[in-house]
Amino acid sequence: MSYTKIHFVYYEEMLFDRYGYQEEKEHKMHHRKLTAQVDEYYARFKRGDSDLSSDLLGFLMDWLNHHILIDDVAYADFLTKQGCK
């Protein structure tokens, strides 16, 4: 959980700000939503929620298939064109 938040704020979002990524606000909104969902899954884990495993797997599959493979690829292409390595 901590790594996810640090990665977003100190890596991805810093690059958005530095290079003027036009989809920055929407992408940051997705990050906030993800971290809120991760916090909720953690709370469910602490409560011993028996449905957590299948719900979490679905959530992670959706995150991988949509956010990472579509949204992150878009900003990676943008940053590469800006000379970011």
C-alpha positions in Angstrom: 0.0 0.0 0.0 2.7 2.4 0.9 4.7 1.7 -2.2 1.7 2.3 -4.4 1.2 5.7 -2.9 4.8 6.6 -3.1 5.1 5.4 -6.7 2.2 7.5 -7.8 3.2 10.7 -6.0 7.0 10.7 -6.2 7.4 9.0 -9.6 4.5 9.2 -12.0 2.9 12.4 -10.9 6.2 14.2 -10.5 6.9 13.3 -14.2 3.5 14.5 -15.2 4.1 17.9 -13.6 7.7 18.2 -15.0 6.8 17.4 -18.6 3.3 18.9 -18.7 1.3 15.8 -19.4 -2.1 16.9 -20.6 -4.1 14.0 -19.1 -2.5 14.7 -15.7 -5.6 15.6 -13.8 -7.6 12.6 -15.0 -4.7 10.3 -14.3 -4.1 11.6 -10.8 -7.9 11.1 -10.2 -7.4 7.5 -11.1 -4.6 7.2 -8.7 -6.7 8.7 -5.9 -9.5 6.3 -6.7 -7.1 3.3 -6.7 -5.5 4.2 -3.4 -8.9 4.6 -1.8 -9.9 1.2 -3.1 -6.7 -0.4 -1.8 -7.4 1.1 1.6 -10.9 -0.4 1.5 -9.5 -3.8 0.6 -7.1 -3.6 3.4 -9.9 -2.7 5.8 -11.8 -5.7 4.5 -8.8 -7.9 5.1 -8.5 -6.7 8.7 -12.2 -7.5 9.2 -11.6 -11.0 7.9 -13.9 -10.6 4.9 -14.4 -14.0 3.2 -15.2 -12.5 -0.2 -12.0 -10.5 -0.4 -9.9 -12.9 -2.5 -12.2 -13.0 -5.5 -13.1 -9.3 -5.3 -9.4 -8.3 -5.1 -8.4 -10.5 -8.0 -11.1 -9.0 -10.2 -10.0 -5.5 -9.1 -6.4 -6.2 -9.9 -7.1 -7.8 -13.2 -9.2 -4.7 -14.2 -6.5 -2.3 -13.0 -3.9 -4.2 -15.0 -6.0 -4.5 -18.2 -7.2 -1.0 -18.2 -5.1 1.4 -16.2 -1.6 -0.1 -16.8 -2.0 -1.4 -20.3 -3.9 1.7 -21.6 -3.5 4.7 -19.4 0.1 4.1 -18.4 1.2 3.2 -21.9 -0.3 6.5 -23.1 1.8 8.6 -20.6 4.9 6.5 -21.2 4.6 7.3 -25.0 4.1 11.0 -24.1 7.1 11.1 -21.8 9.3 9.2 -24.2 8.5 11.8 -26.9 9.5 14.5 -24.4 12.9 13.0 -24.0 12.3 11.4 -20.6 14.2 8.2 -20.1 
